[in-house]
């Protein structure tokens, strides 16, 4: 006898973005990227060894998204966050 409980799956609420930009910051990033010699897909937040805690955040322009990057679109700017930056929320 196969009995299936009558369970309705819970609908997940959308998660808030882990980062947001001010209008001025978004305008500045768009202006810089418009003058770039290469086509960039957005800004990338990552980490590298250094700093007093052993790691420091780095910000760079990204030519492509990594397969595990979290992608945040805010005010017309794409921000890519590397998983090792510690912001991924599983």
C-alpha positions, 0 to 999 in steps of 0.5 A: 500500500502506497500512502502519499501524505498530502503536503503542499510545498512551501513557496520560497520568498525571493532572497534580497540581493547581497549587494546594492549600488547607489545611483551615483555608483551605478552611473560611475561604473557604467561610464567607466565600462563604456570607455573600457577597451574590452567588453566587460560583463560587470564588476567582480567581487572576490578575495585574495590572501592578505589583510589583517584577517588573512584575506581581503576583498578585491574588486575587478572588471569581469569579462565573463561570469564564473560558473558558480558566481552569484549574479546581482543586477542593480541599476543597470550594473551586473555584479558577480560575486565569487563563492569564496568571497563568503557571500553565497547563501545556500 
